[in-house]
Amino acid sequence: MNLLDSLQDTSAFVTLRRDIHAHPELGFEEHRTSQLVADRLREWGLEVHTGIAGTGVVGVLRCGEGAHTIGLRADLDALPLQEDNHFPHRSQHDGRMHACGHDGHTTMLLAAAWHLSRSRDFQGTVNFIFQPAEEMGKAGAKKMVDEGLFERFPCEAVFALHNFSTGQVGKFALNPGALMASSNTWRVVITGRGTHASLPHTGVDPVAATINLAQQLQTLATRLINPAEQVLLAVTQIQGSDAPNVIPDRAWVGGTLRTFSEETLDTLEAGLRQAAEHTAAAHGCSAEVFFRRASPPVINHPQEARFAAEVMREIVGDALVDDHFTPVMAAEDFAHMLKVRPGCYAFIGNGDGGHRLPDHGPGPCVIHNTSFDFNDAIIPIGASYFVRLVQRWLSRS
């Protein structure tokens, strides 16, 4: 019996995944989930470390005299959404939901830890990294790194998976470079002098300046960045007065900025700041810019990406591996780990709707949807990928 068959015969992991789904916890609040993970790892004989970045867990499994090390990462947190599903394992907590599949990511990594703890068919050290607070720009990965993750648990390389709507269940997708964009939020507050709307000549209108700036920012990227490069600068918020007959002292405009390189991000942030300052001054106002870099771009390391693709082909065959996947504008804080260690981030196909176990019911597979549910059919596929990564990586000469 091969590894994939072995894991498919293990329904306990489906039960485990659904238990995590029913008890979602937000970033840095994953106390129940972290305890569940730690308990399982201890039960299987791993060395367990808790309290990393608050609710993070690392399980260490050593075998033989091998000197190589590897890190495998999953995320623990849920989203602040109200679940619309009605199956038995729907969220038991209003306003919280596993709408991104982190319940499945955690389960796949636990399944890999279980198998490797039983088989011990490798030589070296595996670090199973269960990270808190990936969502909402909380940067749990950065916090783990800043707290000495890789100094305490050395990893020659680090790998992670995320479910994705690739159209085929179990299809892997990756590329040897930028796979996901940086995530950045910005807000420009423009200050003038408020007055009654019927007497605009007695004030300095910040709303007009804000509208002008919003229009300029829609074309900022095309004026500063090579058209061949993918960028996204979106104006998503604008706020003036709370009353229709008041010109306020302040107005603001905000949005998101996404790039696939930090150099491009530097250029656009500088351009945004300059546009804000000059536009405000032209209207007799002043501007204050708030710019937050939540996550850098997810940039895979070419050698590790090629290695990962080879392993994927061993698991599912060539037809179900796309190793030149088009980058997506979504973001992921695993980028912080890839900045300090080589590695590869990849997608695994959750299906495009209706791919469920018989008692699961159909439903959309688009992440961050209030009807989303992780496809349990890919648990053994993702776990097998992690296991084979370990076996192959640690057997290198």
Helices and strands as residue ranges (DSSP letters): H 3-8, H 12-22, H 31-43, E 47-52, E 56-63, E 69-75, H 102-119, E 124-131, H 140-146, H 149-152, E 158-164, E 172-173, E 178-180, E 183-191, E 195-196, G 200-202, H 206-217, H 220-224, E 231-239, E 246-247, E 250-259, H 262-282, E 286-295, E 298-299, H 302-316, G 318-320, E 321-322, H 335-338, E 343-349, G 376-378, H 379-394
